[in-house]
Amino acid sequence: MLLLPILKQNGGGAIANMVSMVARVNLPFNGSYGASKAAVLSLTQAVRAELAAQKTLVLAVLPGAIDIGMGKSFPVRLKYLQKK
């Protein structure tokens, strides 16, 4: 929110929040992570509504799972994501 005066001075702008698809899809063993991501998504939607009149676009990016090897330590999660 510290940048809002600058956005207003420049006639608008864009804010992009990185969330996760876990904000919308429940995964086993990820309750707290999913809840935190859902909170960021909710905040993004609220700020979008608040700043719409100031010509400021507020977006949430919800990337999906990317198999980079890290998921191998969480086989249940990876298999669940691959089914989606």
N, C-alpha and C positions, 0 to 999 in steps of 0.2 A: 504494500500500500504506500510505501515511501515514494514510489514513482508516479503516483497519481497526479501530483501537480505538474510534472513534466509532460505527461500524456495530455493533460488538459491544455497546457501552454502550446503544445504542438498540434492541437486540434484532433486528438484521438491517437489510437495506436492499437496494439494487439498484445495480449497476455496469453501465453500457452502454459498450462500446467500438465506435467507428466503424471499420469495416474497409473492405471494398470487395468487390464480386463478383469482382474479379480474384484474390482469395485462392483461389477455387475454379475459375475459368475462365482458362486460359492465353491470353494475348494476344500477338501478335507485337510485338516491340520493347519489351516491358514486363517482361522477366525479373526485374530487380532490384526493381521496384515490386511485382510479384506475389509475389516471395519475402518481401519485408518485410511485406506484408499477410497472407500465410499464417502468418508468425511471430506476428503480433498475434492471429490467429484461434486458433492453437495455445496461446498464452499465456492467452487468454480461457477456453478449454476446461479448461486446467489449474487456473486460479484458481477456475473454477466448481466443480470437483470438491473443491478444498481448502476452499471456503467453504460448501458445501452444508449442512453440519451446523450452521453458524452462522446459518442462515436468511437468507443473502445470495444474491440472484439475480444471476448474472453473464451478460450477454447480449452477443452480437456482432451489430451491424447491418451488413448487406452491401448497400448501395445499388447499383443498376445505373447504367448510363450515362444521363446527362441531357444532351440537346443544348442547350447554352447558347452555342453559337458557338465555344467554345474548341476543340472537336474538329475544326474546319475546318483547323486547322494540322496535324492528324494524320489525313489522309483514310483511310489504311489501317486505323488503329485504329477509327475511327468506322464504317466499312463493316463491319468484322468484328463489332463490337458490335451493329449493327443486324440482323445475321443471326441472332443468338442469341435 
